[in-house]
Amino acid sequence: MIKHFISLIFFTLTLLGDGTFYINKSKETEIENVKNNKIEKIEIVVGKSYYVNTNNISLSTSTNGESSVVFSNDILFKLNQNTKIQIDTFDHPIKNIENQPETIIYAESELQSSLLEGELEVVVKNPNLILGTMMTTIVPKSGKYFIKVDEKSVTVASIEGEIKLLDTFSKKEVTLKTGDIVVVVEAPKLTGRNGEVFRKQHLFNVRKMEEDESKFFSSALNDTQKQNENIKFAIIDKKVVGIKIN
């Protein structure tokens, strides 16, 4: 029996395969949903659970904004200011949906998301995330990571764990381990025999983090994890609900 619920605001899951996310912190954040080829804004309520179906959902923060988003498959996103992500697919079948009240049990899941701009702090407990950017596809294992996207580059830092980056232009793969940081930029343009201009692949500049960089990222990610570690997902009335536990 789960005791001492601080908040118990839930949004109904209509399909067993739909994933759920819980807003634990929000400041100057917007949620948009694509429905019938139209964009509609969804009201943000801290302590509320939302579900993802076949429609794309995006979350964005403005200047001085931030938001902590906890997913039911043990993935945590913290959006820093001027950040936009899109949740493309979130399939999350629950094995014990008939049992209640108890925390959820699942065998597998798949969360596919895109970081369109800004800074994202990511904590992964189970390796079931694919994160797209304009230059790379990012596949993290369990760990803690910092990812930044701007118009000219993608920066990924591995604070703890292993993370793979796949070039969108080529078959190039780069794997980062704890303490590594990479900046991905566009390669110089090449001109083919027929005058066609193209880029063969992006450039990956990998190095070890300096001590002050590592301390900065570690402190930020540890704080983010600590502030959200008491969010759990349970089954109540055959619905998946995000809850905050004392």
N, C-alpha and C positions, 0 to 999 in steps of 0.2 A: 504494500500500500504506500503510495507516495503521499507524504505529509508536508504541511507548512507551505502551501502554495502562496507565493506573493502575488502572482498575477496569473489569471486563467482566462484570457480572452482568446477565442479561437475562431478560425475560419473553416468552414466545412470542406472536407475533401470529397469530391464527387466521384473520383476514379482512383482505384487502388494504385495505379502506376504513377500518379502525380506526386511530385515532391512538394515539400513544405519548407518555407523559410520564416524566420521569426525576427522582427525588428526589435533589437534590444536597446539601441541608441539612435537618435535621429536629430539632426540639426540642419536646417536649410536643405532638405532632401525631397526629391520628387520621385514618384513611381508612375510609370506610364505603361499601358497595356494596349496591344494591338488587337482589336476585335472588329471583325467584319471589314477589314482593310481601313479601319479608322482608329486613330490614337485617342485613348481616353485616359484621363488622370485618375489615379486611385488615391484615396485619402490615406495618409500615413498615420498610424497609431502605434506608439511605442508599447510593446507588450502584446502586440497582435501577431497572429500567424496568418500567412498568405499562402495560397497554393499556386503551382505552376502547371498549366495544361499545355495544349498545343500552340497557344498564343505566345508571342514574344513579350517579355516583360523587361523593362529597363529601369534602372535606378540611377539617379544623378544627384550630385551635390553642387552647390554654388560656392562662391567665395566665402571662406570661413565656415563652410558646411562640413559635416562628417556623419557617417552612419555605420553602425555595426549590424551585420546581417548574418544570422546563424542558420545554416541549412540542416535539414533533418538527416543528412548522410554524413554528419560529423565534419563539415567544412565551415570555416569562418572567414568572412570577408569584412575588412574595415575599409570603407571608402573615405579617403581624405578629401580635402577641398578640391573643387573643380574636377571631379571625377565622374565618369559615366561608364556603367557596365550594362551589358545586355545578357539576360538569361535565355539562351537559345533552346535548350532541352534539359529537362530534369525528370528522369524516370526513376522512381523509387518505390518498388513493390514492398509492402510490409507483410512479414510472415505471420504475425500474431494479431492481425487486425480484429479478430473476433474476441480477443481477450481484453479485459479491462478491470480496474485501471492498472496499467503497467507500462513500463518504458518499451519503446518499439524494438523489434528484432527484425533485421533485414540481412539478406545474404549478399546482395549486390545492388548497385545503383549507378547512374551515369548523370553527371552534371556537366553540361557544355555551356560555357559562357564566353563572352567577348569583353575585353577591356578596350573601350574605344578611346579614352583619354584619361589622364590623371594618374593618381597614385593609389595602389591597392596593397593592403597588408593581408596576407593569406596564411591561415593555419589549417593544415590538413592532418586529420587523424587517420583517415583511411584513403588510400590512393584511388580516388574515383572522380577526378576532375580533369577536364580539358579546357584550357583557357586560350582563346584566340586573340591575336593582336594583328596589326596591319603588316607586320614583318615576320612574325613567328607564330607557331602553335606551341603552347607551353603545357607540359605534362609533368606535374609534380608528384613525388612520392610523399609519404608522411613527413611532415616537417613544418618549418616556418619560413616564409619568403616575403620579399618586398619587390613589387613590380611597378614600374613607371612607364607611361607611354606619352610621348608628345609628337609633334608633327614630324620630327626628324629622327627620332630614335626610340628604342625600347631598352630599358634597363631592368635587369633581374639580379637580385642578390639572394643567395642562399644562406640564411642565418643558421638553419639547422635542417639537414636532410639533403636529398638528391633530387634534382629537377632537370628535365630534358627539354631542350628547345629545338624545334624543327623549322628550318627555313621555308618560307612560303614560296620562294622562287626555285629552289633546288631540293635535292635529297640530303643536303647537309644537316647533320645532327651535332649538337653540342650538349654535353652533360656537365652540370655544375654540382659540386659537392659542398659541404659545409665550409663557409669562409670564402667561397668564390663569388665574384660579381662579373657580369658581362654587360657591355653596351653594344647594341646592334644598330648599325647604321646602313644607309643605302650605299651600295658599291658604285664606283664610277661607271658612267655609261659607256658601252662599247658599241662600235659601229660595224655591222656585218658587211659582207661583200656587195650586197644589194643596197647598201645605204641605210638599212634598218637599224634603229637605235634600240639597244636592249641592255638589261643587266643580267649577268649570269647567276649571281647570288648576292645575298647581303653579307656585310662584313661583321664578324663576331670578335669583339675585343675582350678577351677573358683575362682576369688577373685576380690575385688574392686581395681581399679587403685590407685596408690599413686598420690599425688597432682602434683608432677613434671612430672609423666607419662601423666596424663590427660592434662596438659598444653602443653606438647610437641606434643601429637597427635592432640589436638584441633587446635593448631597453624598451623600444617602442613595441616590438612584437610580444614580448613577455607581458607588458601592461595590457595589450589588447587581449591576449589569451586569458589573463587573470580576470579581466572585467566581464568576460563572457562564458567562463567555464561552468557557471551554475545554471546554464540554459540546457534543458533536456527536452526530449520529445516523448510523449506518452499517448496512449490510446484511451480516449474517453468517449463513450457512446459511439464506438466504432469510427471515431474520427482521430486523425493525427493532430496533436495539439502541442505547440511550443509552450513550455512553462519555465518559470524561474523558481529555483528551489533554495531555501535557506541552507 
